[in-house]
């Protein structure tokens, strides 16, 4: 579980993220994933797949000149992103036009099994995605990731969760990866004082804005966990 100092350390390497943001957990996730990817060496270009990216081109912009980059996603959560023609326009503007060397696949990991090559990728990753996937579907997503990774490949994710459910939700997140065949260590605990948490106003105004006022309750602070699993 990352601390604020971990965030500071990564911003020295990626200074474009050293700005005030409403979503520091997602910023940390992209810095952490990029750091892990850049440290991996192969005799050829790394094959990297990100899933659940929506319109975020951060990873592709950084990597596509030196890696074979893929992305898989489709129209998703209505209260997060536009739908229909507006979605198609944003998809083209933010992804297709900005990242011409990336191969974008329309679909979902865990469902569209025939759209990705098996045993192909060196890295499969996501940033703040599992918290938007129903937990009943986690196993399908994780097993598909295992299938498309090469032996020795890495499954790198950040998962955001309400701190009140830390032990329960993080334990399940780790168990799903192990049950899918991955080797993954338990995340370290940085303690409460310097734990990196989401902006409270982001939780209030963004994540819960569609809930009816009469039933809306503050969900509490969100934290994140970074896991780096391997396919042996």
N, C-alpha and C positions, 0 to 999 in steps of 0.2 A: 504494500500500500504506500503510495508516494507521499512524500512530505513537501512542504513549501520549498525547502532547500533543494529537493530534487528538481522542482520546477525551475528555480533560479539557475541551477547547474546547466540544465538543457537550454535555457534561453541564451546562455553565453555562446552556445553552438548555433542556435537558431534565433538570432536577435529580432527577427521579424515578429516573433511571438511575445516579445518583452513589452507588451502594451496592455492597457486596461481592456479587459475582455469580459463579456457576460458569461463566457463559457470556458473557464480555465481548465476544466477537466478534459474537454475535447482538445484544447490546445496542447495540454500535457500529453494526451494520447498520441497525437500526430508527431510530436517531437520524439517521444519514446519509441514509437514504431520506426520512424526514419533512422534514429540512432542505431537501433538493432539491425535494420536492413543494411545500412552502410558498413557495419562491422563484419558482415558476412562476405567471404571471398570464394569465388568459384573460377574455374578456368574459362568460363563463358559468362554471358550476361545472366544475371539472376532473373528468374521468372517469378514475378510478384503479382498476387491477386488480392485486391481489396474488395470486400463485400459490404453492402449497406452504406455506401458513401454518399448517397443522394446527389447533391450538386457540389460537394466539396472536392475540389481538384488538388488539394494540398500535396498529397502523396504523389500523384501522377506528375505534377509540374516539377517536383524535385527529382523524380527518379527516371522519367521516361527516356532521357538522353543516355542513360547508362544501364538501364535494365529493361527487360521485356515486361511491360506493365499491362495488367488486365483489371477491369472493374466489372462487377455484376451487381445490378440493382434494377428496380422498376418503380412504378408509381406506388407510393407507400402511405404513410400516416397522414390523414387529411388535415389534422390541426397543426402539423409541422410544415407541410409543403403544399404548393398549389397543385391543382388537378387538371386533367384534360389538356387543352391546347396551351394553357399557360405553363404546365409542366413540361410539355414538349419543347417549348421555346427556351425555358430555363436550362433544360438538359443540353440542348444544342449550344447555347451561349456559354455556359459555365464548364461544360465537359468536352463536348465534341470539338468545338472551335479552339479551345485553349490547349487541348492535349491530343493533337492529331496522330501521335505515334502510339497512343494507348488503345487497346482493343476493349471496347465497352460491350458488354453482353446484357441484353434486357431479360431479366429474370431474377430468381431468388435462389440463393444457396440453400440446399436442403429440399428443394422442390423440383427445380428444373435440372434433373440429373444428366441429361444428354447434351447440355449446352457448354460443358467444360470438360477438357481432356483429363482422364484419370492418370494418377502418378506423374504429374507434369510439373507442378509448381515447387519452387524452393521455399517460398513464403506465402502463406495465406493469412490475412490480417483484417482487423476491424477496429474502429475507434468509436466508443460509446454507442454500440449497436445492440448488444445483447439485452440491454435494459429496455429496448423497444420491441423485443421479440417475446411472445408468450413463452413462459418457461416450459410449457408442454411441448414446444417445438425446438427447444435447444438441442436435444439429442439428434434430430434429423439434420440440423445445420452443422453440428460438430462432426458427425459421421461423414457427411458429404465433404467437409473440409479435409478430413483424414484421407478420404479416397482420392482427392485430386492432388494431394501433396506427394512428392517423391519421398522415398525412405531417407531419413535424415533431415527432412524439411521441417520448418518451424511454423507453428500456429501462434500468432501474436495478437493479443486482444487487450483492450481496456474495457472494463465493465463498470458502469456507474450504478450506485445503489443507495437507498436511504440508509443513513448510518444506524438507525434504530434496528435495521435488519441485517447488520453486518455479518454476523456469524452464520445465520441461516442461509442467506442468499449467496454469499461468497463460497460457503461450503458446497452448495449445490452446483455452482458454476465450476468449481474444481472437479467435483465428482463426475459431472457430465463429460468433461474432457478425458478423464482417466477411463471411464467406461467406454469411450469411443476408441480407445487404443493409444492415446497420447501419454507421454511421460511429462508430468508437470509438477513443479515444487509448490508447496504451500507458500502463500505470500507472506512476507514479513509484516510485522505490525510496528508502525512508526510512533505509536502513542497518540494521544488526543491533542496535545499542545501544538504540534506543528503539522498536523495532518492536512493535506491539500483537500479543500472542499469546494463545492460549487457555490456560485453566488446565490445568496438567499433570494435576491430579487428575481433572478432567473427562474428559480423554482416557483415563486409566487406568480410572476407575470407571464412566463412563457409556457412552462410545462403544465400548468393547471388552468390556463385561461379559458378553456372550453368547458370546464366543469360548472354546473349550475351553482349560483351563489348560495342557495340554501343548503347545499350538500358539500360545498367546498371546504376542505380542511387542509391546513398547512402540513405537508408531508415530512418536514424536517430537513436537516442538511443532507446533502448528497456527497458521498466520497467516491473514489474510483479505485480499482485494483488492476494492476498490470500483470498479465500472465504470459509466459513464453514457454510453450509446450513443444515437444519434439515427437516426430514420428520415427520410431526405431525400426 
